[in-house]
Every structure is written in structure tokens, then in C-alpha cells.
Amino acid sequence: MHTHTPRFLTIRTAVVAATAAAASAFAILPAATPAAPAAAAVLEIPAAVPGAGAAQPAVAVTAPVVETAVKPAASSKSVLSIVMSKLGAPYRYGSAGPSAFDCSGLMYWAFKQAGVTIPRTSRAQSTFGTPVSKANLQPGDLVFFYKPVSHVAMYIGNGKVVHASTAGQPVKISTLASMPFSGARRI
């Protein structure tokens, strides 16, 4: 068995610590964008280990720091206008546009056009975002119906929703009270 000197163990410990620190730093950095300028951050890890003898010089690890432009979430108004642009589009079970939709496919497609990815099914959408009470609905909120949830629409204000309702019916506006309310979410 090979024995290592205290100095080797000190340097090895510093390298392992620096590698772990660099990995942690990279794990929290956002992804790079093509136009992002690169800078550098230096993590200094002391190489001395208590009880290992004389202190060694610090080990520096250089990691790129990348600035990214954070894309803001889509506004409720923009997603609502996207959904409204599909009034009259045919209903087709399992479809997520751009020419035919089922209820959750319409919401999925509209948010995707605005740069936001939401779950594909009405049941999964009913757990996404922030819960909203019926009394606090705002235009652009997703409204869910039936228990268990099996239908989704978008609130447009004044007690009305827009949705892809059922086979033989195009994307249309209906009253909120026309279906049994189950809950609402704000994305």
C-alpha cells in the first residue's frame, strides 16, 4: 500500500474542495446565451488542512460567470389575446393546435406561443401555478371544472370564459356558471 505525505494529502484535499466548490458554482449559474459577455469569478480555497503541517498557498479556481437575459413570464393579457384569436377553431380531442384544439390543448398552445410551458392535460394544469379563489378571478386565469378535474377554460372577465368545449362545438365563449366550478390557477 502506498503512503502519501501530509503535503500530498493537503494538496489533494484542496483540489477536491476546489472541484466541489466549482461544481456547486456551476450548478447555480444560469445557462449561457449567445450574446452574454463572459467574466470570471475566482473561488479561493485555502489549501491548509488543520493538523497537516505548514500552510500551503491558496488554490484559486476560475469559473466563468455568465449574465443572461431573463425572459419575463407572459402577461395574462397577451395569453388571453392569443386564446381569443382561436375563437371559432374546431374542437378535436387530443389536439393542441394550431388549427384544432381540445380544452387543455388550447391553453397549452396559447401559453407556449407566449413563451411559457405548462402541463398538457387539464388535470395537470389544475395543479400548476398559483391557486386563485373564484371571487378573485382575473382575465387570463385558468378555470377548472368537474371533480375530478376534466375541463379547463380561461377566464375573460364579467363571469365569462373562453374554451374548447366539446366535439361539434368550436372554441367559444361561455358563462362561468354553465359548468361546475372546481378551482382556478394563475400562471
DONUVEX-781932 format. One record per residue (C-alpha): residue number from 1; residue in one letter; x, y, z. Coordinates in steps of 0.2 Angstrom, whole numbers, plus 2048, in hexadecimal, padded with zeros to 3 digits. Layout:
BEGIN
ATOM   segu   romi     u     v     w
ATOM    NUM      A     X     Y     Z
...
This chain:
BEGIN
ATOM   segu   romi     u     v     w
ATOM      1      M   800   800   800
ATOM      2      H   807   811   7FB
ATOM      3      T   808   81E   809
ATOM      4      H   805   830   805
ATOM      5      T   80F   83F   80D
ATOM      6      P   805   84C   817
ATOM      7      R   809   859   809
ATOM      8      F   801   84D   7FC
ATOM      9      L   7F2   84B   806
ATOM     10      T   7F0   85D   809
ATOM     11      I   7F1   861   7F7
ATOM     12      R   7E5   853   7F2
ATOM     13      T   7D9   859   7FF
ATOM     14      A   7DA   86B   7F8
ATOM     15      V   7D7   865   7E7
ATOM     16      V   7C8   85A   7EC
ATOM     17      A   7C1   869   7F5
ATOM     18      A   7C4   875   7E7
ATOM     19      T   7BC   869   7DA
ATOM     20      A   7AD   867   7E5
ATOM     21      A   7AC   87A   7E7
ATOM     22      A   7AD   87C   7D5
ATOM     23      A   7A0   86F   7D1
ATOM     24      S   794   878   7DE
ATOM     25      A   797   889   7D5
ATOM     26      F   793   881   7C4
ATOM     27      A   784   879   7CA
ATOM     28      I   77C   88A   7CF
ATOM     29      L   782   894   7C0
ATOM     30      P   774   897   7B3
ATOM     31      A   777   890   7A1
ATOM     32      A   781   89A   796
ATOM     33      T   779   8A5   788
ATOM     34      P   783   8A8   778
ATOM     35      A   784   8BB   77B
ATOM     36      A   789   8B9   78D
ATOM     37      P   79A   8C1   792
ATOM     38      A   7A5   8B5   79C
ATOM     39      A   7AE   8BB   7AC
ATOM     40      A   7B7   8B0   7B8
ATOM     41      A   7B4   8AD   7CB
ATOM     42      V   7C2   8A6   7D5
ATOM     43      L   7BF   89B   7E3
ATOM     44      E   7CD   89A   7F0
ATOM     45      I   7CE   88A   7FA
ATOM     46      P   7DC   88A   807
ATOM     47      A   7E7   87B   805
ATOM     48      A   7EC   879   817
ATOM     49      V   7E3   86B   820
ATOM     50      P   7E4   86D   833
ATOM     51      G   7F1   861   83A
ATOM     52      A   7F9   85E   829
ATOM     53      G   809   868   82C
ATOM     54      A   80D   878   825
ATOM     55      A   800   883   81B
ATOM     56      Q   801   882   809
ATOM     57      P   7FC   890   7FD
ATOM     58      A   7EA   892   7F8
ATOM     59      V   7E3   889   7E9
ATOM     60      A   7D9   894   7DD
ATOM     61      V   7CC   88C   7D2
ATOM     62      T   7C6   897   7C4
ATOM     63      A   7B4   895   7BE
ATOM     64      P   7AB   89F   7B0
ATOM     65      V   79D   8AA   7B6
ATOM     66      V   790   8AC   7A9
ATOM     67      E   783   8B9   7A9
ATOM     68      T   772   8B4   7A1
ATOM     69      A   763   8BE   79C
ATOM     70      V   755   8B7   7A6
ATOM     71      K   745   8B5   79B
ATOM     72      P   736   8BD   7A5
ATOM     73      A   727   8B1   7A7
ATOM     74      A   71A   8B4   79A
ATOM     75      S   70D   8C1   79F
ATOM     76      S   6FB   8BB   7A2
ATOM     77      K   6F5   8C8   795
ATOM     78      S   701   8C1   788
ATOM     79      V   6FC   8AE   78B
ATOM     80      L   6E9   8B4   78B
ATOM     81      S   6EB   8BC   77B
ATOM     82      I   6F3   8AD   774
ATOM     83      V   6E5   8A1   77A
ATOM     84      M   6D8   8AE   773
ATOM     85      S   6E0   8AD   762
ATOM     86      K   6DB   89B   761
ATOM     87      L   6C8   89E   763
ATOM     88      G   6BF   894   756
ATOM     89      A   6CD   887   755
ATOM     90      P   6C6   875   754
ATOM     91      Y   6C7   869   763
ATOM     92      R   6D1   859   761
ATOM     93      Y   6D4   84E   770
ATOM     94      G   6E7   84D   773
ATOM     95      S   6EC   85C   768
ATOM     96      A   6F7   86A   76E
ATOM     97      G   6F6   875   75E
ATOM     98      P   6F9   87F   755
ATOM     99      S   6E9   87B   74B
ATOM    100      A   6DF   870   757
ATOM    101      F   6DF   86E   76A
ATOM    102      D   6D8   865   779
ATOM    103      C   6D6   86F   789
ATOM    104      S   6E7   86D   790
ATOM    105      G   6EF   86D   77F
ATOM    106      L   6E9   87E   77C
ATOM    107      M   6F0   885   78D
ATOM    108      Y   700   87B   78A
ATOM    109      W   702   882   778
ATOM    110      A   6FE   894   77E
ATOM    111      F   70B   895   78C
ATOM    112      K   718   88C   781
ATOM    113      Q   715   89A   774
ATOM    114      A   719   8A7   782
ATOM    115      G   729   89E   787
ATOM    116      V   722   894   796
ATOM    117      T   721   881   797
ATOM    118      I   713   87A   7A2
ATOM    119      P   70D   868   7A4
ATOM    120      R   703   861   796
ATOM    121      T   6F3   85A   79E
ATOM    122      S   6E6   863   7A8
ATOM    123      R   6E9   859   7B7
ATOM    124      A   6FB   85D   7B7
ATOM    125      Q   6F8   86F   7B3
ATOM    126      S   6ED   870   7C2
ATOM    127      T   6FC   86D   7CE
ATOM    128      F   707   87A   7C5
ATOM    129      G   70A   88C   7C9
ATOM    130      T   702   895   7D8
ATOM    131      P   6F0   890   7DE
ATOM    132      V   6E3   89E   7DD
ATOM    133      S   6D2   89F   7E5
ATOM    134      K   6C3   8A1   7DA
ATOM    135      A   6C0   8B2   7E2
ATOM    136      N   6D1   8B8   7DD
ATOM    137      L   6D1   8B2   7CA
ATOM    138      Q   6DA   8BE   7BE
ATOM    139      P   6DA   8BD   7AB
ATOM    140      G   6E7   8B0   7A6
ATOM    141      D   6E4   8A4   7B5
ATOM    142      L   6E2   892   7B1
ATOM    143      V   6D1   88C   7B7
ATOM    144      F   6CE   879   7BA
ATOM    145      F   6BE   86F   7BA
ATOM    146      Y   6B7   85F   7C1
ATOM    147      K   6BE   853   7CE
ATOM    148      P   6C9   84C   7CA
ATOM    149      V   6CF   85A   7BF
ATOM    150      S   6CC   856   7AD
ATOM    151      H   6C9   867   7A5
ATOM    152      V   6D3   877   7A4
ATOM    153      A   6CE   888   79D
ATOM    154      M   6D6   89A   79F
ATOM    155      Y   6CD   8A7   7A8
ATOM    156      I   6CA   8B7   79E
ATOM    157      G   6C0   8C2   7AA
ATOM    158      N   6AE   8C6   7AE
ATOM    159      G   6AA   8B4   7B3
ATOM    160      K   6AF   8AD   7A2
ATOM    161      V   6BC   8A0   79C
ATOM    162      V   6C4   89B   78B
ATOM    163      H   6C6   889   788
ATOM    164      A   6C7   87A   77C
ATOM    165      S   6B7   872   782
ATOM    166      T   6B3   862   77A
ATOM    167      A   6B1   858   769
ATOM    168      G   6A7   862   75D
ATOM    169      Q   6A9   872   765
ATOM    170      P   6B7   87F   761
ATOM    171      V   6C2   889   76D
ATOM    172      K   6B5   894   775
ATOM    173      I   6B0   8A0   783
ATOM    174      S   6A5   899   791
ATOM    175      T   69F   89F   7A2
ATOM    176      L   6A9   899   7B1
ATOM    177      A   699   893   7B9
ATOM    178      S   695   887   7AA
ATOM    179      M   6A1   879   7B2
ATOM    180      P   6A5   873   7C3
ATOM    181      F   6B3   87E   7C9
ATOM    182      S   6C2   873   7D1
ATOM    183      G   6D0   880   7D3
ATOM    184      A   6DB   88D   7CB
ATOM    185      R   6ED   891   7C8
ATOM    186      R   6F7   8A0   7C3
ATOM    187      I   707   89C   7B9
